[in-house]
Amino acid sequence: MHAMSDLIADDMEAVARIDAVPSILEIACRITGLRFAAVARVTSTSWTACAVRDEIAFGLEVGGSLDLKTTICDEIRDSGTGVIIDHVALDPIFHNHHTPRLYGFESYISIPIFRRDGSFFGTLCALDPLPAKLSDPGIVATFENFARLIGLQLDLQDDLHRKEQELANADRSALIRERFIAILGHDLRNPLAAVVSGMRLLARMDPSPRAALVIENMGQSTRRIEMLIDDLLDFARGRLGDGVFLDLQTTDSLEAPVREVIEELQIVHPEASIDVILDLEEPIICDISRISQLLSNLVGNALVHGTPNRPITVHARSGQGRFSLSIANEGGPIAPELVPTLFEPFTMANGNERGNGLGLGLFIVSEIAKAHGGTVHVSSDRNLTVFELSMPSGS
């Protein structure tokens, strides 16, 4: 029994790590009019609330459990199909059912959540003491897609955790570990693509402002995951000898891509102040997307480790055959002992874990600079930290 409790606790934590779940429950209540919604972990012996939205003082909190045999979810687990009840008193199947009488509800919807391997995880459910029109195809489809998204996110978390554990426990050669990372990057794209497809479907089904905001937030999360996967692949290619691939082209000005990167970061960090100075006097031969990636990593690093609410300065210069790009932020200095390994993989700036990356950002920055025949230098004191790329402009 103790082992099962540990497993359920792990499942509760996994649901809690899905940032979109509270918004999913809010939307579920809003589009149905129901005032209680939950994500439940349902096993053959237990019913446990993993996430709850309660507007009627139902009395069930996260971690709370119900006697499985008193719930309809027990029947859903056995049948693998959802249950939708508009009005218990008028329902030919459930009007005499013990569960509505015990818990005092008249309307109820519960959709099963399945994992990728077909196993039953639990349910996305909602209820209310008053009747409600729940059998509308749009409502049912929205709940089904929300349940599918939760299952996909749980699978994605398992993939990441399993691969991380396998990597941490690997004691074979560095070459084998790095090949494994390359495979990992490719393997994560399929479930991520499924999540993106689900979000697009939801965007078409529920165009309300609140739903659009939730989908936008989930889109930012998936884009962050895509960036992490790209970092993993770049790391693996570099360590396996392929290096960073460049698509070189001549550009008269990097102003547009630089400002595009800053605008994207400002969407995620609207409170940040980022000043851009451009002194671009001559054309540059470079891979524009890679320079944008480098800039995004360095500004992202400044946003994480710099002093909040203090400006970050981005300065791009080209002239006399050289191109430089510097990012300066105020904040505590980088410890001198960290500087020699700062651009090594899996290294966190300032030796902390305030960021949510893999510690590959500065390594990728260094690799992009090398591929362009350039270098990245860092200077840091108690007032200012500056990362600067210097490379031939190619002109």
C-alpha positions as CSV (number, residue, x, y, z in Angstrom):
1,M,0.0,0.0,0.0
2,H,2.9,2.4,0.8
3,A,4.4,1.9,-2.7
4,M,1.0,2.6,-4.3
5,S,0.7,5.9,-2.2
6,D,4.2,6.9,-3.5
7,L,3.1,6.3,-7.1
8,I,-0.1,8.4,-6.6
9,A,2.0,11.2,-5.0
10,D,4.3,11.1,-8.1
11,D,1.3,11.4,-10.4
12,M,-0.1,14.3,-8.4
13,E,3.2,16.1,-8.8
14,A,3.2,15.4,-12.5
15,V,-0.2,17.0,-12.9
16,A,0.9,19.9,-10.8
17,R,3.8,20.5,-13.2
18,I,1.4,21.1,-16.1
19,D,1.0,24.9,-16.0
20,A,-2.1,24.9,-18.1
21,V,-4.2,22.6,-15.8
22,P,-5.6,25.4,-13.7
23,S,-6.7,27.3,-16.8
24,I,-8.1,24.2,-18.3
25,L,-10.3,23.7,-15.2
26,E,-11.4,27.4,-15.3
27,I,-12.4,27.1,-19.0
28,A,-14.1,23.8,-18.3
29,C,-16.3,25.5,-15.7
30,R,-16.9,28.6,-17.8
31,I,-18.1,26.9,-20.9
32,T,-20.4,24.5,-19.0
33,G,-21.6,26.7,-16.2
34,L,-20.5,24.0,-13.7
35,R,-18.9,25.1,-10.5
36,F,-16.7,22.2,-9.6
37,A,-14.0,20.6,-11.8
38,A,-11.1,18.3,-11.2
39,V,-8.4,16.2,-12.6
40,A,-8.5,12.8,-10.8
41,R,-6.0,9.9,-10.7
42,V,-8.1,6.8,-10.7
43,T,-6.6,3.4,-10.1
44,S,-8.3,0.0,-9.5
45,T,-8.5,0.8,-5.8
46,S,-8.4,4.6,-5.4
47,W,-9.8,8.0,-6.5
48,T,-7.4,11.0,-5.8
49,A,-7.8,14.7,-6.7
50,C,-4.7,16.0,-8.5
51,A,-6.1,19.4,-9.4
52,V,-9.3,21.1,-8.2
53,R,-11.4,24.2,-9.0
54,D,-14.2,24.5,-6.4
55,E,-16.7,27.3,-6.5
56,I,-19.5,25.5,-4.5
57,A,-17.5,24.5,-1.4
58,F,-17.7,20.9,-2.4
59,G,-15.1,20.2,0.1
60,L,-12.6,18.3,-2.0
61,E,-9.0,19.6,-2.1
62,V,-5.9,18.5,-4.0
63,G,-4.8,15.3,-2.5
64,G,-8.2,14.5,-1.3
65,S,-9.6,11.0,-2.0
66,L,-13.0,9.4,-2.4
67,D,-14.2,5.9,-1.9
68,L,-13.7,4.6,-5.5
69,K,-17.0,2.5,-5.4
70,T,-19.0,5.7,-4.6
71,T,-17.8,7.4,-7.8
72,I,-18.9,7.1,-11.5
73,C,-15.2,7.2,-12.4
74,D,-14.9,3.6,-11.3
75,E,-17.3,2.7,-14.1
76,I,-15.5,5.0,-16.5
77,R,-12.2,3.2,-15.7
78,D,-13.9,-0.1,-16.5
79,S,-15.6,1.0,-19.7
80,G,-13.0,3.5,-21.0
81,T,-15.7,5.9,-22.1
82,G,-16.9,9.2,-20.8
83,V,-20.2,9.9,-18.9
84,I,-22.3,13.1,-19.6
85,I,-25.4,13.8,-17.6
86,D,-27.4,17.0,-18.3
87,H,-30.0,16.4,-15.5
88,V,-29.7,13.4,-13.2
89,A,-33.4,13.4,-12.3
90,L,-34.4,13.0,-16.0
91,D,-31.5,10.7,-17.0
92,P,-32.8,7.2,-17.8
93,I,-29.6,5.5,-16.7
94,F,-28.4,7.6,-13.7
95,H,-31.6,8.9,-12.1
96,N,-31.5,6.1,-9.4
97,H,-27.7,5.9,-9.3
98,H,-26.1,6.1,-5.8
99,T,-23.3,8.6,-6.7
100,P,-25.5,11.6,-7.6
101,R,-27.6,11.0,-4.4
102,L,-24.5,10.7,-2.3
103,Y,-22.7,13.8,-3.6
104,G,-25.7,15.9,-4.4
105,F,-25.2,16.8,-8.0
106,E,-27.6,17.1,-11.0
107,S,-25.2,17.7,-13.9
108,Y,-22.0,15.8,-14.5
109,I,-19.3,15.3,-17.1
110,S,-16.3,13.0,-16.9
111,I,-13.9,12.2,-19.7
112,P,-11.1,9.5,-19.4
113,I,-7.5,10.5,-19.6
114,F,-5.3,7.9,-21.3
115,R,-1.6,7.6,-21.6
116,R,0.2,7.0,-24.9
117,D,0.4,3.2,-24.2
118,G,-3.4,3.1,-23.8
119,S,-3.3,2.8,-20.0
120,F,-6.0,4.6,-18.1
121,F,-4.7,7.5,-15.9
122,G,-7.9,9.1,-14.6
123,T,-10.5,11.6,-15.5
124,L,-11.2,15.2,-16.3
125,C,-14.5,15.8,-14.6
126,A,-16.9,18.5,-13.6
127,L,-20.3,18.7,-11.7
128,D,-22.9,21.0,-10.2
129,P,-25.9,20.8,-8.0
130,L,-28.0,22.4,-10.8
131,P,-28.8,20.9,-14.3
132,A,-26.7,22.0,-17.2
133,K,-26.7,21.4,-21.0
134,L,-23.5,19.3,-21.3
135,S,-24.2,17.0,-24.2
136,D,-23.5,19.7,-26.7
137,P,-20.9,18.3,-29.2
138,G,-18.7,21.4,-28.8
139,I,-18.5,20.9,-25.0
140,V,-17.9,17.2,-25.2
141,A,-15.2,17.7,-27.9
142,T,-13.5,20.4,-25.8
143,F,-13.3,18.2,-22.7
144,E,-12.0,15.3,-24.9
145,N,-9.3,17.5,-26.3
146,F,-8.4,18.8,-22.8
147,A,-8.1,15.3,-21.5
148,R,-6.0,14.3,-24.5
149,L,-3.6,17.3,-23.9
150,I,-3.2,16.4,-20.3
151,G,-2.3,12.8,-21.2
152,L,0.2,14.1,-23.8
153,Q,1.8,16.4,-21.3
154,L,2.2,13.6,-18.8
155,D,3.8,11.4,-21.5
156,L,6.2,14.2,-22.4
157,Q,7.2,14.6,-18.8
158,D,7.8,10.9,-18.5
159,D,10.0,11.0,-21.7
160,L,12.1,13.8,-20.3
161,H,12.4,12.2,-16.9
162,R,13.3,8.8,-18.3
163,K,15.9,10.1,-20.7
164,E,17.4,12.3,-18.0
165,Q,17.7,9.4,-15.7
166,E,19.2,7.2,-18.3
167,L,21.7,9.9,-19.2
168,A,22.6,10.5,-15.5
169,N,23.1,6.7,-14.9
170,A,25.0,6.1,-18.1
171,D,28.6,5.1,-17.4
172,R,29.7,4.3,-20.9
173,S,31.8,6.5,-23.1
174,A,31.0,10.2,-23.8
175,L,30.4,9.3,-27.4
176,I,27.6,6.9,-26.5
177,R,26.0,9.5,-24.2
178,E,26.1,12.2,-26.8
179,R,24.6,9.9,-29.4
180,F,21.8,9.3,-26.9
181,I,21.2,13.0,-26.6
182,A,20.8,13.3,-30.3
183,I,18.3,10.5,-30.3
184,L,16.5,12.1,-27.4
185,G,16.1,15.4,-29.4
186,H,14.5,13.6,-32.3
187,D,12.2,11.4,-30.1
188,L,10.7,14.4,-28.3
189,R,9.5,16.0,-31.5
190,N,6.6,13.6,-32.1
191,P,4.8,14.1,-28.8
192,L,5.5,17.8,-29.0
193,A,3.9,18.0,-32.5
194,A,0.9,16.2,-31.1
195,V,0.5,18.9,-28.3
196,V,0.9,21.7,-30.9
197,S,-1.8,20.0,-33.1
198,G,-4.1,19.8,-30.1
199,M,-3.7,23.4,-29.3
200,R,-4.5,24.4,-32.9
201,L,-7.7,22.3,-32.7
202,L,-8.7,24.0,-29.4
203,A,-8.0,27.4,-30.9
204,R,-10.6,26.7,-33.6
205,M,-13.1,25.2,-31.2
206,D,-13.1,27.8,-28.5
207,P,-12.1,31.3,-29.8
208,S,-12.9,33.1,-26.5
209,P,-10.4,35.6,-25.2
210,R,-9.6,33.5,-22.1
211,A,-9.1,30.3,-24.1
212,A,-6.9,32.2,-26.6
213,L,-4.7,33.4,-23.6
214,V,-4.4,29.8,-22.3
215,I,-3.5,28.5,-25.7
216,E,-1.0,31.4,-26.2
217,N,0.7,30.5,-22.8
218,M,0.8,26.8,-23.8
219,G,2.3,27.9,-27.1
220,Q,5.1,29.7,-25.3
221,S,5.8,26.6,-23.3
222,T,6.0,24.4,-26.4
223,R,8.2,26.9,-28.1
224,R,10.5,26.8,-25.0
225,I,10.6,23.0,-25.3
226,E,11.4,23.3,-29.0
227,M,14.3,25.6,-28.1
228,L,15.6,23.1,-25.5
229,I,15.4,20.3,-28.1
230,D,17.3,22.4,-30.6
231,D,19.9,23.1,-28.0
232,L,20.2,19.3,-27.3
233,L,20.7,18.6,-31.0
234,D,23.2,21.4,-31.4
235,F,25.1,20.1,-28.4
236,A,25.1,16.5,-29.8
237,R,26.2,17.5,-33.3
238,G,29.0,19.7,-31.9
239,R,30.3,17.0,-29.5
240,L,30.0,14.3,-32.2
241,G,32.2,16.3,-34.6
242,D,29.6,17.7,-37.0
243,G,29.8,21.2,-35.5
244,V,27.1,23.8,-35.8
245,F,25.6,23.8,-39.3
246,L,25.6,27.3,-41.0
247,D,23.5,28.6,-43.8
248,L,25.7,31.6,-44.7
249,Q,24.3,34.6,-46.6
250,T,25.1,38.3,-47.0
251,T,22.8,40.7,-45.3
252,D,22.9,44.5,-45.6
253,S,21.7,44.9,-42.1
254,L,20.8,42.7,-39.1
255,E,18.5,45.3,-37.7
256,A,15.3,43.4,-38.5
257,P,16.3,40.0,-37.0
258,V,17.8,41.7,-33.9
259,R,14.6,43.6,-33.3
260,E,12.5,40.5,-33.9
261,V,14.4,38.6,-31.3
262,I,14.0,41.4,-28.8
263,E,10.2,41.7,-29.5
264,E,9.8,38.0,-29.0
265,L,11.6,38.1,-25.6
266,Q,9.5,41.2,-24.6
267,I,6.3,39.2,-25.1
268,V,7.5,36.6,-22.5
269,H,9.1,39.3,-20.3
270,P,6.9,42.4,-20.7
271,E,8.3,43.9,-17.5
272,A,11.9,43.9,-18.9
273,S,13.6,47.0,-20.3
274,I,15.8,46.1,-23.3
275,D,17.7,49.0,-25.1
276,V,18.9,48.3,-28.6
277,I,21.8,50.3,-30.2
278,L,22.7,49.6,-33.8
279,D,25.8,50.8,-35.5
280,L,25.7,48.7,-38.7
281,E,28.0,50.3,-41.3
282,E,28.7,47.4,-43.6
283,P,27.1,44.2,-44.8
284,I,27.7,41.0,-42.8
285,I,28.1,37.4,-44.1
286,C,26.6,35.1,-41.5
287,D,23.8,32.6,-40.7
288,I,21.0,35.0,-39.7
289,S,19.0,32.4,-37.8
290,R,22.1,31.3,-35.8
291,I,23.0,34.9,-34.9
292,S,19.4,35.3,-33.8
293,Q,19.7,32.2,-31.7
294,L,23.0,33.4,-30.1
295,L,21.3,36.8,-29.3
296,S,18.3,35.1,-27.9
297,N,20.4,32.9,-25.6
298,L,22.5,35.8,-24.4
299,V,19.6,38.2,-23.7
300,G,17.7,35.3,-22.1
301,N,20.7,34.8,-19.9
302,A,20.7,38.5,-18.9
303,L,17.0,38.4,-18.1
304,V,17.5,35.4,-15.8
305,H,20.6,36.5,-14.0
306,G,20.5,40.3,-14.2
307,T,19.0,42.7,-11.7
308,P,15.2,42.8,-12.2
309,N,13.7,46.0,-13.5
310,R,17.1,47.3,-14.6
311,P,17.8,47.8,-18.3
312,I,19.6,45.4,-20.6
313,T,21.6,46.9,-23.4
314,V,22.1,45.2,-26.8
315,H,24.7,46.8,-29.0
316,A,25.4,45.6,-32.6
317,R,28.3,47.0,-34.6
318,S,29.8,46.4,-38.0
319,G,32.7,48.1,-39.6
320,Q,36.3,47.7,-40.7
321,G,35.8,44.1,-41.5
322,R,34.4,43.1,-38.0
323,F,31.0,42.5,-36.5
324,S,30.4,42.6,-32.8
325,L,27.3,42.0,-30.7
326,S,27.3,42.8,-27.0
327,I,24.7,42.3,-24.3
328,A,25.2,44.1,-21.0
329,N,23.1,43.7,-17.8
330,E,23.4,45.0,-14.2
331,G,23.6,42.6,-11.4
332,G,25.9,40.6,-9.2
333,P,29.2,39.5,-10.8
334,I,30.0,36.1,-12.2
335,A,32.2,34.3,-9.7
336,P,35.8,34.3,-11.1
337,E,36.1,30.6,-10.6
338,L,33.2,30.0,-12.9
339,V,34.5,32.0,-15.8
340,P,36.9,29.3,-17.2
341,T,34.0,26.8,-17.5
342,L,31.2,29.2,-18.3
343,F,30.9,28.1,-21.9
344,E,31.1,24.3,-21.1
345,P,27.9,22.3,-21.5
346,F,25.5,21.9,-18.6
347,T,27.0,24.9,-16.8
348,M,24.7,27.5,-15.1
349,A,25.8,31.1,-15.0
350,N,26.5,32.3,-11.5
351,G,26.4,28.7,-10.3
352,N,22.6,28.8,-9.6
353,E,19.5,27.2,-11.1
354,R,17.3,30.2,-11.5
355,G,16.8,29.5,-15.1
356,N,14.7,26.7,-16.5
357,G,17.1,25.5,-19.2
358,L,19.6,22.7,-19.5
359,G,22.8,24.7,-19.1
360,L,23.5,24.5,-22.8
361,G,22.7,28.1,-23.8
362,L,26.2,29.6,-23.4
363,F,27.8,26.4,-24.9
364,I,25.6,26.9,-28.0
365,V,26.6,30.6,-28.1
366,S,30.2,29.6,-28.1
367,E,29.7,27.0,-30.8
368,I,27.9,29.5,-33.1
369,A,30.7,32.0,-32.6
370,K,33.4,29.4,-33.4
371,A,31.5,28.4,-36.6
372,H,31.5,32.0,-37.7
373,G,35.3,32.2,-37.0
374,G,34.6,34.4,-34.0
375,T,34.8,34.3,-30.2
376,V,32.6,35.3,-27.2
377,H,34.2,37.1,-24.3
378,V,32.7,37.9,-20.9
379,S,33.6,40.6,-18.5
380,S,31.9,40.9,-15.1
381,D,32.2,43.1,-12.0
382,R,29.9,44.1,-9.2
383,N,28.1,46.6,-11.4
384,L,27.9,45.1,-14.9
385,T,28.2,41.9,-16.8
386,V,28.9,42.0,-20.6
387,F,29.0,39.1,-23.1
388,E,30.4,40.2,-26.5
389,L,30.6,38.3,-29.8
390,S,33.4,39.3,-32.1
391,M,33.7,37.9,-35.6
392,P,34.7,38.8,-39.1
393,S,32.0,40.6,-41.0
394,G,33.1,38.9,-44.2
395,S,33.1,42.0,-46.2
